[in-house]
Amino acid sequence: MKEDIPHNLEVINARIRKACEKAGRNTDEVRLLLATKTVSAERIKTALENGQTLIAENKVQELKEKYEDLKDTPHENHFIGHLQTNKIKDILKYDVVCVQSIDRLDLAEKLHQRLLQEGKTIDVLIQVNTSNEESKFGVHPDQAVELTKKVSEFSTIKIKGLMTIGLFSAETEKVRSCFKILKNLQQEIIRLNIPNVKMNELSMGMSEDLETAIEEGSTIVRVGTAVFGARVYTDSYYWDEGKS
Ligand SMILES: *Cc1c(COP(=O)(O)O)cnc(C)c1O
C-alpha cells in the first residue's frame, strides 16, 4: 500500500543507521537507492516526496514509461539492469547518470561511441558476478580487473566503482563472501592506480542483506521489496540471461 511507503523508508533508514553504527561507519557513507522495477510512477513519487533522491530501473521500457510522470520531481536516475546495446540511446535520452551494470567490453564500447556522438560523459560501475551463479549477469571476478582496465580507456566513461548482487541464501557467511570478493577487487584495482578510474563506490546489499553489505563496506544499498512490498514477477525475469 502507498501509505506504507513513508513508514517503510523510516524502517530502512533506521536499519542503515544501525548497521553503520555497528560497523563504525558514518551514516552518510551509505546511500539508499530505490530499486523501482514494477513500481508505479505514483508510488515512486511518494518515496521521492519523502526524502528520497536516488532511484534505478532494470528495464529501459519501464524507465521510458515512468519518465514523464517523474521528470518534475527532483531525483537521480541510475540503471541496474541488463543493458542491451540497442537500448543505449534511450539510457541517455532518459537522463540516466550512472549505469551500474557494465559487464562486458562491447557494451562499454558502444556506449562510448554514442556518448562521443552526443558530446556527453557518463558514470558507470563494473558489475561483477560474485555468487558464481550462471544465471546472474556480471563479469567473472577473475576478469574484472582486465575489464576495468579496458573500459577505462574510453574517455567518455567514468568508472566510479563496482556493483554486485549477492548470493540468495539465508546463510549470512556465504552472502558475506560475495561482498568480500567485491571489496577485495576494489582494493586490488585501487592499488593498480589506473588512469580515469575511481573506486569510491561499492554498490552491494538489498532488502535482505543490507546489514552484511554495510559491514563489508557498501556505499550504495539497493532496496526494492522492503520499501514497496513484494513484486509479482520473480527476479529471474529481470536477471536471467535470455529473458531480457
Ligand atoms: C530488484 C533489485 C534490487 C532490490 O531487490 P529487493 O530484494 O527487492 O530489495 C537490487 N538490485 C538489483 C540489481 C535488482 O534488480
The ligand as an SDF file (V2000), in Angstrom:
LIG
                    3D

 15 15  0  0  0  0  0  0  0  0999 V2000
   15.3610   -5.7400   -7.6340 C   0  0  0  0  0  0  0  0  0  0  0  0
   16.7920   -5.3990   -7.4270 C   0  0  0  0  0  0  0  0  0  0  0  0
   17.2490   -4.9560   -6.1870 C   0  0  0  0  0  0  0  0  0  0  0  0
   16.3630   -4.8210   -4.9670 C   0  0  0  0  0  0  0  0  0  0  0  0
   15.9710   -6.0660   -4.5240 O   0  0  0  0  0  0  0  0  0  0  0  0
   14.9820   -6.2230   -3.2430 P   0  0  0  0  0  0  0  0  0  0  0  0
   15.2340   -7.6050   -2.8000 O   0  0  0  0  0  0  0  0  0  0  0  0
   13.6160   -6.0130   -3.7590 O   0  0  0  0  0  0  0  0  0  0  0  0
   15.3820   -5.2110   -2.2550 O   0  0  0  0  0  0  0  0  0  0  0  0
   18.5970   -4.6520   -6.0820 C   0  0  0  0  0  0  0  0  0  0  0  0
   19.4400   -4.7680   -7.1210 N   0  0  0  0  0  0  0  0  0  0  0  0
   19.0400   -5.1870   -8.3320 C   0  0  0  0  0  0  0  0  0  0  0  0
   20.0250   -5.2850   -9.4430 C   0  0  0  0  0  0  0  0  0  0  0  0
   17.7110   -5.5150   -8.5230 C   0  0  0  0  0  0  0  0  0  0  0  0
   17.3030   -5.9590   -9.7260 O   0  0  0  0  0  0  0  0  0  0  0  0
  1  2  1  0
  2  3  1  0
  2 14  2  0
  3  4  1  0
  3 10  2  0
  4  5  1  0
  5  6  1  0
  6  7  2  0
  6  8  1  0
  6  9  1  0
 10 11  1  0
 11 12  2  0
 12 13  1  0
 12 14  1  0
 14 15  1  0
M  END
$$$$
